[in-house]
């Protein structure tokens, strides 16, 4: 059966304004927990982090998702917004045990006048940091079989990454959301849905028990799981393509991986190139330079870990970077995408940069998030860590909400705990 090409038409990005710089964090931790400074400095050096974002009191996973979605929808003609068929959200920091984040997002967008309508379905997928990719592939697959060529989908990855603090893990916190417009005959990236490499294993490298606001992570073990999952899923992908691992490696132009922190995907890629293709150190360095793999980490180093959104924030940065260098020359180049979710799974698939990509990427302003950022004080950061989980206590913090213009935000809770949203 011949099907239309399917893939990503646009990418929208939203991160909260509060920014915790590493120097501010370390100066404050030196006073409160001097015994941790040596290991925390070592962790900063190993991760490559410069700063991370955390949410305002009136921001949560759903409001972040709606703000990312509006970034994409604002660039979509009004008469095309009602063609949305699926809205899905990948998250591991959901706000409700029953109602999906996507339902809240649909409500916010319709209320704000985006007129998506109701002839669509909403759903949420959880698999640590890979839920967003599962949402992307599932909505793309369903959309590819729908009858109308103009129908679209919206996939959003939204999370607030939080760890026990003080600890070495707190430097890899983060918050934000990335929206992907999924469409037929995509303008940005054509996805090959016919060949995907998978790997899954039941491990405890990372998890968040019910009732806990912080994730539990085994750092070194998680890195090992990430590396093993990448290799095994990549082998599966190559076998389904009928090519050797070295053939695939040498023919692709770019790679995009999940970036919890900059050094984690770099270590995994270096190991893959060495173990599967027998490349020496110099050849590995040359390959990483050719694919501009490390250069595109510039946003990830300042945003922190966006969990589900980390892969797609990196993808947007990579595309913007390469478009700036090559212009229309990026059209037709291939991208290998590898999405990891702790617990664990890895999904590997490929895409081709579409003919409309230059126009789409040229409309982006990724630096807006950094221009809008605000250097947070240590006291403000501690207030976020101490934020109550009880909705009656939390609603007191919402009374002084000061959202940015046209920003979605958590306005209040009903008497039964239902979240109520509005737009600034």
Secondary structure, 3 states (H helix, E strand, C coil): CCCCCEEEEEEEEECCCEEEEHHHHHHHHHHHCHHHHHHHHHHHHHHCCCEEECCCCCCCHHHHHHHHHHHHHCCCCHHHHCCEEEEEEECCCCCCCCCCHHHHHHHHHHHCCCCCCCCCEEEEECCHHHHHHHHHHHHHHHHHCCCCCCCEEEEEEEEEECECCCCHHHHHCEEEEEEEEEEECCCCEEECCCCCEEEECCCCCEECCCCCCCEEECHHHHHHHHHHHHHHHHHHHHHHHCCCHHHHHHHCCEEEECCCCHHHHHHHHHHHHHHHHCCCHHHHHHHHHHCCCCHHHHCHHHHECCHHHHHHHHHHHHHHHHHHHHHHHHCCCEEEEEEEECCCEEEEEEEEECCCHHHHHHCCCCCHHHHCCEECCHHHHHHHHCCCCCHHHHHHHHCCCCCCCCCEEEEEECCCCCEEEEEC
